[in-house]
Amino acid sequence: MNLRTSGQRLSALAGALALIAGSVAARADSFGHAEPGQMTFQEAVTPIAHEIHSLHSLILVIITLISIFVLGLLIYVMFRFNEKSNPNPSRTTHHTGLEVAWTIIPVLILVVIAIPSFRLLTHQLTIPKSDMTLKVVGKQWAWSYEYPKDQGEFDFISSIKSDKDLKPGDIRLLAVDNEAVVPVNKVIELQVSADPTGVIHSFTVPSFGVRIDAVPGRLNQSWFMAEREGIYYGQCSKICGKDHAFMPIAIRVVSEEAYKAWLVEAKKKYASVPSSNEFAANEYPVAR
């Protein structure tokens, strides 16, 4: 191998490494939403989402090993017990060891899966002491966010941005006119419902590991604690009507200082905006 060939190979290797590094960096900068062609989960940024991903990885390993074992067993049986290799078939009808094994082993596998599953369900349903409460109401077809008295006592409607209003950096079909804002590393209690005159929606933010139904007349609860600043997107996951595909969710996670500054501006901005309850009453009046 001459020096020229060696240099060309080193240059090609360096170019490939730079391309990989660039793609990894681009992926790191695009967290909070899905990428075209993406096959894995969105990046987890809450304790619950991390647990969901870990449970998924465990089950994926288990079902892969089971599939490989079953495939190997089928291939073995095909070659070992075909008519040519085994012209005189066995008359065996019972095998105590085999029957015990195919009963005990699946039970043990289910126990291995059940332990982290129940732990995850417990963590999802047990809401820790919260730092703030955010009420979310699904409407036809937008989301309403209500901040409690200790956070300024205001609410607003968050609707999808039309194509003509998109700005550089906005994601079509995910960008909204009014983002919900929460502080980083704080436990946020979610209270989720739907407009009494509306239909069932589903409030889903994959990076938070949150998916909870918004049901008219019912208040469901969940929680999250975002560990990283940024903007995280989701969508309604119920087929709720003609504009189901146009109900994006956008939650911006900021530092505590930035959040306090946003509260001051938000109270001024939304004080002059009609309440989301008034919006619902005007758009969907209750029949009398």
ZIZINOR-V251022 format. One record per run of one state. SS is the DSSP state (helix for helix, strand for strand, loop for the rest). FROM is the first residue (numbers start at 1). TO is the last residue. If there is no record, write none. Layout:
ss: <SS SS>
from: <FROM FROM>
to: <TO TO>
This chain:
ss: <loop helix loop helix loop helix loop strand loop strand loop helix loop strand loop strand loop helix loop strand loop strand loop strand loop strand helix loop strand loop strand loop strand loop strand loop helix loop strand loop helix loop helix loop>
from: <1 3 30 47 81 96 126 132 140 142 148 149 152 154 159 160 161 163 166 176 177 180 184 188 195 201 206 209 210 215 216 217 220 225 230 237 244 247 248 255 256 272 276 284>
to: <2 29 46 80 95 125 131 139 141 147 148 151 153 158 159 160 162 165 175 176 179 183 187 194 200 205 208 209 214 215 216 219 224 229 236 243 246 247 254 255 271 275 283 288>
